[in-house]
Amino acid sequence: MRKCIRCDSVMIEDCGIKVKGAAYGIILTDDENKWWGGRMGEPKVAICPACGEVSIYLEDVDKLKK
């Protein structure tokens, strides 16, 4: 359960991100110079239904630990 950093309401999780005008999506990587390697996954989005705050997060944080 994610709480909004602005108003402390419970956020709606597991939302996605779509890039307008492109069908590529967004991938997080630990090395911006690698096109295919170093991928950590697709970001998730949580949205606050009370104030509209948007939070982008990575679901699998184990990939951050080296």
Buried (B, 14 or more C-beta within 10 A) or exposed (E): EBEBEEEEBEBEBEEEEEEEEEEEEEEBBEEEEEEEEBBBEBBBBBBBEEEEBEBEEBEEEEBEEE
